[in-house]
Amino acid sequence: MTQRQTALIVGASRGLGLALVKEFLERDWSVIATQRTPSQELDKLTERFSGTLRIETVDIAYAGEVRLLRDRLDGQQLDLLFINAGIARSIEATPATIDEVDFLSMMLVNSLSPVRAAEILRDLVPRGNVIAIMTSELGSITNAEDGWQCYSASKAALNMLMKKFASRYAEDAYALLLIAPGWVRTEMGGNEATLSIEESIPLVVDTIKANLGLPGLRYLDRFNRIIPW
């Protein structure tokens, strides 16, 4: 009998993270899913996928909570660590008009916290396996246009921190993925977004599977196409 692959999906209580959990479970993976606060949706999945879904609670904005999660998972080996974290504040504001608290909150949650979590949890991921973070096409400096200026800056900063992570841990030969799911109709994406969750997340999972065992850092869209930095 083939052993199930195991994914830790951080930030899975709703939206894209919850959809990722469901998609991997339906593809016969074991999943450890984290929530910041109790999630009825995750609880319902445990009823359907008894024995293959484990729920942990952590707020990755607090490094101490991530370290406690690492301790609770001691001895666990992961085929995939996927970090899904993001907030959008003052999306129409410019650097001259944004509330500084909103900007700093986005930099903490969207930029620092995901890569910090990857660094704290990385020793649960054997050499050559996958560490992935949800990013956005808006993080591309090459393709930058007007709109969502400060949110875009937080995603560009995420991409840069992941580049530095890749350089620091190059000898571990991880497949390091920054994945942009597209503009998806979620609480953050809004009702005007062009994609449903069902149109995005299965392709995100396909992209992850296509990169299993392929070392190096890649900034990809949901179709496994390279996005320019």
Secondary structure by P-SEA (a helix, b strand, c coil): cbbbbbbbbccccccaaaaaaaaaaaabbbbbbbbccccaaaaaaaaaccccbbbbbbccccaaaaaaaaaaaccccccbbbbbbccccccccccccccaaaaaaaaaacccaaaaaaaaacccccccbbbbbbbccccccccccccaaaaaaaaaaaaaaaaaaaaaacccccccccccccccccccccccccccccccaaaaaaaaaaacccccccccccccccccc
